[in-house]
Amino acid sequence: MPGPMASTPSAGTAAPPGTSYGKALSLLASLFFMWGFITVINGVLLPHLRSVFELDYTQTTLIESVWFIAYFFASIPSAKLIERVGYKRSIVTGLLIMAAGALGMTLAASLPSYGVTLAMLFVIASGITLLQVAANPYVTVIGPPETGSSRLNLVQAFNSLGTTLAPLFAGYLILGRSRSGTADAGVQLSQAERFADAQSVILPYVLVAIVLVVLAVIIARFPLPALGASTQRAAKAERRQQSLWKHRNLVLGIPTMIAYLLAEIGVANLFINFVSQPQMTAITHDQASRYLALLWGGMMVGRFAGSFIMRTIPAERVLAVFAFGALVVVATATFTTGPLAMYALILVGLFHSIMFPTIFTLAIKGLGPLTEEGSGLMIMAIAGGALVVVQGWLADRYGLQNSFFLTMACEVVVLAYALWGSRVTHELAAPEVAAAE
């Protein structure tokens, strides 16, 4: 894990930890909020697009796969951009890329076009990838190493605030204003109704684009503390003697992050279709979106609680407890029906809450000057969310409920990492925080 924050400002320019860094973290929390908000709009968008374009589950989850494929292709260019222009300019660039993609979604809705929708979601996800590569290690580094997981869980809680509000926002402006969102299950829409439904996407994405541009302007004018030279990529000669692949916690952290993302995205994006089934609750998609907000609300509560708990209990122990809890509730949703299955799936949000930030910080612990490169690999692992198309394929062939056996397997992987795989090997010297940008 990244090392301690300097007790005094370097170069006489950085503010004391209690002031400058606190303000920086507060501002960065807004980034976590926005990318969580935009990502979870997809959870409402997918059942909507499934009706508009008459898609099966495989084609529907392919939309989400394209979103996460962007993490694979954009992670390395993002790391190189950060190295070249710094964290603050990279964050501003990421926000503007997201705004451009959001405006592009209005074009996709106007046509309407499945292909353009995929392309614009890829653009938005590329901007989010840049923010992820910059913000996650940044938050982890600017503070004591023993509270890195706690600090990242805290700002990730604001990410969860965005994910909690997004289903309500999108449910009202997209599903609530569309025929597919308010119709009973199984109702066939006419071509005119599907075209009208597509237009309901325009207003939400225009509003999102405006907020992103305003946030980019604010951050461009804010003096973020800079990371010291020891957090930058090690010199080529030094890197020949330091291999990322000697660090078991990182090597095993990558597939664990992939498994976790597959579990989280599968649950969130199939939730509305799952609970709307006749054997579950037989409610409309619009009504189901409100229950989806509860799932993400549980994630927010869990992250705030996890941030507090990890101040006194080791992160790997907390991760093990939450992974076991997730396994139990997913199994309940898989083997039962009715409201019990729905509420069990809602509880998955609570147990998934601390997984991303905790796996991330455990994986980059002890990397020292290789922290930036290790962080880039962990962000690239988010592309594992693209494998949700596998769950869509399973749902088409074996039934939606049976597809959650894949989710159960993912929870087992996270549990094994918490109990054994997260142990640090070949720990390196820790980086420091330097002057303000």
N, C-alpha and C positions, 0 to 999 in steps of 0.2 A: 504494500500500500504506500502511496506517496508520503513523503516525510513531513516533519513539523513546519509550521509557519514560523518565519523569523520573528523573534521577539521585538525587534525594532525595525522600522521601515528601512529598506535598502536605498541607498543613494539619496536619502533624505527626501524622497518624493512620495512614497507610499504612506497612506494614513495608517494609524494604529489599527490593530485587528478589530477592536470593538466598534470602530466607526466605519472606515472605508470598506472593509471586507463585508461587514454586515449590510451596508447599502448595496454593494455589488451583488450579494446573494439575494437580496430582496428583488432587485431588478431581474436577475437571472431566473428567479422563480416565475416571472411572467413568461419567459421563454418556455419553461417546462409546461406552464398552463396552456399556452397556445398550441404547442405541438401535440399535447395530449388531446386538446379540444378537437383539432383538425383530424387527428388519427381516428378518433372514435366516431366522428361523423360518418366514417365508412361503415360502422356497424349498423347505422340506420339507412345509409345509402344502398347497401347491398340488397336487402329485400326489395327496396324500391326499384333498383335497376333490374332485378330479377323479373319483376312484373313488366317494366317498360320494354325490355328487350327479349322477354320470354326465354329466360336462361334456365338451364338445369343447375344442380348444385356445383358440378365441376366448373362450369363457365362462371358461375357466381363467385366462387372462391378464387378463380383465376384473377379476378379483379384485385383481390387482396394480395395475391401472389406477386402481381406486377408491382404493387406498392412496396413490398419488401425486397424484391429483386433490386430495387433502386439502392438499397443499403449496401448490397454487394458491389455494385458498379461505382457508387459515389464515395465510398469510405476512403479509399486510397487517395483519389484526387482531393478529397476534403482535407486529409492530413497534410498533403503537400501544400495546399492553399494556406492552411493555418501556419505552416512553417515559413511561408513566403511573406504573408501580409499581416500575421498576428491574429490573436483571438478575436479582438473586437471587430475588425473589418470583416473577418470571416463570418461572424455572427450576423452582422448587418447584411452581408451578401446572401446568407442563407434565408433571412427573412424576406428579402426582395425576390428571390427565386420562388419561394412559397407563394408570395403575392401574385407573381406572374402565372403560376400554375392555377391558382384559385380563379383568376380572371379567365384562364383558358377553359375552366370547367363550365363557364357560362356559354362559351362557344359550343362545347360538346352538347350542352342541353338544348341549345337553339337549333342544332341540326336535325334531330339528335343523332349521335354517333357513338357506338360502342367502342370503336377503335380510338377516336379522339379522347373519349373518357379515360381509357387506359393510359394514353400518352400523357394527359394532363395530371393524372394521379401519380405517374412516374416523376414528373417535374416537381410536384409538391413534395413527394417523398425524398427526392434528392436534396431539396432545401432543408428538410428536417434532418437528413443524415448529416449535413454540414453542421447544423446546430448540435446534434448529438455528439459528434466527434469533438467539438469544441467545448461544450458545456459540461458534460459528464466528468472528464478528467479534471477540468478547471475547478469544479465544486469540490472534488475529492482532494485536490492538492492544497487548496488555501485553507488549511486548518490542521490540527493535530491528527496524526495518523490513526490513533486509537478511536477517534470519533468520525472517521471518514464515512463508514456505512451509515452512521446516525445522521450525518450532515446531508448525504446524498438522498437518504430516505425522506428527510424533511422537505427538500426542494421537490423531490418526486411526488410528495403529497400534494403539491400545487398542480403537478401534472395530472394527478388523479382528480383534483377539483375540476379541471378542464374536462376530463373524461366523464365526470358525473353530470356536468351541465350540458355537455354536447348532445346526449340523446334527447333531452328536453327541448333544446334549441332546434335540433334537426327534426325531432318528432313533430313539433308544432309547425315549422315552416316548410317541411318536406312531406312527411307522411300525413300530417293533419290537413294539408291543403291538396292532397292527391286522392284520386279514386282508389288506387291500389292500397293506400294506407288506411282507408276507412271502410273498405268493403270486407264482407265476411270471407273466410277462407274458402278457396276453390272457385270464387267468382271469376269468370272470364271477361277481360276488358276488350273493348273495341279498339281499333287502330286510332281513332280520334281521341279516345280516353287516354291511351298510352302516350300519345304525342303531347297532350295537355299536361299529363303527369310529369313528363320530362322537363317542362318549363319551371316547375316548382323548385328546381335546384338553383336557379339563377340568383334569386335574392340572397339566400344564405351565403353563397360564395362571394358575392359582391361585398357584403358586410365583412366577411373574413378578410378579404384582400385589403380593405380600408384599414382595419385594425393592424394588420401586419405592417403596412407601410408606416403608420404612425409609430409603432413600436420600433421599427428600424431607425427612424429619425431620432427618437429618444435615446436609444443605445449609442448611436453615432456621436451624440453630444455628451455622453457620460464617461468619466475617466475610470475605466475598469482597471484594477490592479493587474500588473503583468506577472507572468510566471518567470522564474529565474532561469538562467542558462542551463542549469542541471536538469530541468524538466524538458528541454528540447532534445531533439534526436542526438544521440551520441555520435562523436566523430567516427569516420569510417574505420580508422585504425583501432579505436577503442571497441567498436562494435564487433570487430573480428574476434575479440576475446570474450564477448558477452553474447550468449545465445538466448533468445526468448524461449526456445524449446527445452531448455533445462529447467524451466519453472513449471512444475506439475500443476500448480493451481491455475496457471494460465492455459496450459495445454488441455486440461480437462474442463476448464471453465468455458471454453469455446463451444464444445458440443452441448454442455449443460445449458448455455444461453439459447442455443438453437432449440433444444427440447422445450425450454420454458416458453419461448416465443410461440412455438407451435401450439402449446397448450393454451396460452392466453388468447391468441388470435382465434383459434378454433372455437373456444367457448364464447367469446364476445361476438363474433361475426355470424355464428349460427344460432345465437340465443333467441332472436326474435322468431325465426322459423321453428325452432325447437318448441318454445312455449306456446306457439299458436296452433300446434297440432291438436286434432280432436281428442286424442287420448291424454293430452296434458291439460290445457285450460281452454282451448278453442276461442281465444280472444283475437281481436284484430291486431294488425301490425302496429297501428298507432298506439293502442293500449299496451302492447308488449314493449314498446320503446320506453315507457315509463318504468317498467320493471327492470329494463336494461340499465336505467339510471341508478337503480338500487345496487346492481352489481358493481358499477364503477364507484358508487358512493362507499361501498364496503372496502374497496381498494384504497380510497382516500383515508378512511378511518384507520385502516391497518397500517398505512405508511406513517401517519402521525404517531400512532401508538408504537410502531416499530422503532421510530427515531428515538423515542423516550426509552424504550426497553433496552436498546442496544448501547445505551450509555453505561449500563451495569452488567449486561449479559453478553458474552461473546456472540458475534454476528452469525457464526456457523451453527451455533446451537439454536438460535432463533430460527434460522433458515430450515433446520431439520424439523422443528415442531410445525412450522407453517406448511412445509412440503407434505408431511404426514396428514395434516388436516385437509389439504387440498385433495389428496388421494382418497380420503374417506368420503368427502362430499361429491366428488366426481363419480365415484362408484355408486353412491346413492342415486344420483341423477340417471345413471346408466341402467340401473336395475329396477327402478320404480317408475310410476306414472302419476299423473295428476298434479295438484299443487305441491306435493312433497318433492317431486322431481324438479319443478321449477324453482322452489326456494333453495334446494340443494345447489342448483346451478348458480343461483344468485350469490350464495356463500363462497363460491370459488373466488370471487373478487376479493373478499377479505383475506383468504389464504394466499392468493397470488400477490398481494399488495407489496410485500417487501422483497420479492424474489429478484426482480430486475436490478435494483440498485445494490442489493446485497451480493448477488452473484458477480456483478461488475466489480465491486470494490475488493471482494475476496480474490478475484482472478488477477487483478493488477497489483496486489499486495506484494511488496518486496522487489518490484521491478526496477526501482531507482531511476537512472537516466533512460531506461527503456520503457518508462511508463507511457509515453506518448504513443510509441509503436504498439505496445500491448493494448492500449485503449482503442486504437484504430482497429485492431483485430477483433476486439470484443464488440465494437459497433458494427463491424462487418458481419459478425455472427447474427445480428438482428435479421439478416436476410433469411435466416431459418424460418421466419414467419411466412415466407413464400411457400413453404411446404404444406401450408393449410389446404392447398389444392388436393393434397393426398387425402385429407379428411373429407373434402367434398366428393372425391371419387368413391371413397368408402361409403359415404352417405347415399350416393346414387345406387350403389350395388347391394349394400347390406342394410340400409336403413339409417336414418339420421341418428337415432338413439344409439345404435350399435357402433357408430363411428367414434363415439367417445371412449371406446376401449383404447384408442390411440392416445387420447389425453391422459388416461390412467398410466400408460407406459411412460409418458413424459414426466409425470409427477414422481415416478420411481427413480428416474434419472437424476432429478434435482435432489431427492432425498439422499441418494448415494453420494453425490458431490458434497453435500453438507456434512455427512458423517465421515467421509474419507478423502475425497478428491480435492478439497479446498486447502489442505495442509501445504504450507509454504516450503519450497525447496530453493536453495541457492539465492538467499535474500541478498539484495544489493543495497548500497548506500542510498539514503532517501534524498529527494530533491527539496528545494526551498522555494519560497516566494520572493520575488524581487520587486522592482520599482513599478509604478503605475504607468500604463500606456497613455 
